[in-house]
Amino acid sequence: MFGSIGMPELIIILVIALIIFGPRKLPELGKSLGRSLNEFKKASTDLQNTLEQEIKIEEQKEAAKKDDETSKKPATGSDDQEEPPQQTVSR
């Protein structure tokens, strides 16, 4: 249920919380804790989505950069090969 915390440990924690905070304050604390956990989940989900978007943007930039580099390189066809220098014959 709560990882390595078993049912007996959970009951002891709840009894101690009831003794410390009293029966009137405990429901308010539970609501506050629930809201805090909900906000934390939303914030962590937003952070994860933002990171994933940034990673996708960086990958797209890298792909566009590679495409630009390959389009700037000359093609290795027969037209681009240099001809050997011609020898001049002296007469």
C-alpha positions as CSV (number, residue, x, y, z in Angstrom):
1,M,0.0,0.0,0.0
2,F,2.6,2.6,1.1
3,G,5.8,0.9,0.1
4,S,7.6,-0.6,3.1
5,I,5.1,0.7,5.6
6,G,2.8,-2.0,6.8
7,M,-0.7,-1.7,8.4
8,P,0.5,-1.8,12.0
9,E,3.0,1.0,11.4
10,L,0.3,3.1,9.6
11,I,-2.1,2.6,12.5
12,I,0.6,3.8,15.0
13,I,1.3,6.9,12.9
14,L,-2.4,7.7,12.7
15,V,-2.8,7.3,16.5
16,I,0.2,9.5,17.2
17,A,-1.2,12.2,14.8
18,L,-4.6,12.0,16.5
19,I,-3.0,12.5,19.9
20,I,-0.8,15.4,18.8
21,F,-3.3,17.3,16.6
22,G,-6.6,16.3,18.1
23,P,-9.8,15.1,16.4
24,R,-10.9,18.6,15.3
25,K,-7.6,19.5,13.5
26,L,-6.9,16.1,11.9
27,P,-9.5,16.4,9.0
28,E,-8.2,19.8,8.1
29,L,-4.6,18.5,8.0
30,G,-5.7,15.6,5.9
31,K,-7.4,17.9,3.4
32,S,-4.3,20.2,3.3
33,L,-2.1,17.2,2.8
34,G,-4.3,15.9,-0.1
35,R,-4.3,19.3,-1.8
36,S,-0.5,19.6,-1.4
37,L,0.0,16.2,-2.9
38,N,-2.3,17.0,-5.8
39,E,-0.5,20.2,-6.6
40,F,2.8,18.4,-6.4
41,K,1.6,15.8,-8.9
42,K,0.4,18.5,-11.3
43,A,3.7,20.4,-11.0
44,S,5.8,17.2,-11.6
45,T,3.6,16.3,-14.6
46,D,4.0,19.8,-16.1
47,L,7.8,19.6,-15.6
48,Q,7.9,16.3,-17.3
49,N,5.9,17.5,-20.2
50,T,8.1,20.6,-20.5
51,L,11.2,18.5,-20.5
52,E,9.8,16.2,-23.2
53,Q,8.9,19.2,-25.4
54,E,12.3,20.7,-25.0
55,I,13.9,17.4,-26.0
56,K,11.7,17.1,-29.1
57,I,12.6,20.7,-30.1
58,E,16.3,20.0,-29.7
59,E,16.1,16.8,-31.7
60,Q,14.3,18.7,-34.5
61,K,17.0,21.4,-34.5
62,E,19.7,18.7,-34.7
63,A,17.9,17.0,-37.6
64,A,17.4,20.3,-39.4
65,K,21.1,21.1,-38.9
66,K,22.1,17.7,-40.3
67,D,19.8,18.3,-43.3
68,D,21.4,21.7,-43.9
69,E,24.9,20.2,-43.7
70,T,24.1,17.4,-46.2
71,S,22.5,19.8,-48.6
72,K,25.5,22.1,-48.6
73,K,28.0,19.4,-49.4
74,P,28.7,18.9,-53.1
75,A,27.5,15.7,-54.7
76,T,30.1,13.1,-55.4
77,G,29.1,12.5,-59.0
78,S,31.4,12.2,-62.1
79,D,30.8,15.9,-62.8
80,D,32.6,17.0,-59.7
81,Q,35.8,15.0,-60.2
82,E,38.8,17.0,-61.1
83,E,40.6,16.2,-64.3
84,P,44.3,15.5,-64.1
85,P,46.5,18.4,-65.2
86,Q,47.4,18.3,-68.9
87,Q,51.1,18.0,-69.7
88,T,52.6,20.5,-71.9
89,V,54.9,19.4,-74.6
90,S,57.7,21.8,-75.4
91,R,58.8,22.0,-79.1
